[in-house]
Amino acid sequence: MVKITKITTIKDGPYQVDGPITVEDAGGQAKEVPAGESVWLCRCGASKTKPFCDGTHKTNGFKSDK
């Protein structure tokens, strides 16, 4: 069976990305996410760990588009 990557939008929060996938940040650092594991990617723009979510959306008033 082939494993596929799945991206789920969390209401008023980040994107949940289920591996397998490789995520590369702006500095070129790659993070391998194997099948069965997940990462959360920032949508609010305020995370200090971009592209990954650090939970800042909970305190900065971020709301998802309708």
N, C-alpha and C positions, 0 to 999 in steps of 0.2 A: 504494500500500500504506500502511495506517495503522500508525504506530509506536505501540507500547504500552509502558507502564512495567512493569518487572519488579523484584520485590523478592526477594532470595535471603538466607536466613539462613546465616551463616557459623558453623560449629561453634566454640564458645568464643570467638566474635568478634562483629563488628558485622553489621548488615544492609547488604547491597550493593544499592543502588538504581540501576537502569539507566534513563536518561531516554528520552523527554522527561518532565520533571517540574520543578516549582518547589518548593523547600524553603525554608520561612521559619523563622528562629530566634525565640526568645522575645522578642527586641528588635524584631522586625518586619523584620529584614534578610532579603531574599529572594535566593536563589541559583538561577539558571536552569541546569538540567542538560539539554543538548540530547540528542536521539536519538544513540545511539552512544557516549555518555559515561556515567560512573558516579560516584556518591558513596557513602560509607560512613557509616552512622548508628550512633551509640553505643548499646549495649545494657547495658554494665556500670555506667553511671551515674557514672563517674569522669573522663570526658573533660573537658579544660579548654577544648575547642572545641565543646561541645554546640550543636546536635544531632549534629555531625560527630564521627566517631571520630578520636582522636589516638594510638591504639595502647596506651593505658594498660591495656587488658584483658590484655595480654601479661605485665604485671608485678604486677597486683593479684589474681591468682588467679581471675578470672572464669571460671565454667563454665556452659555452656548447660544449660537444663532438659532433662530426658530426654523 
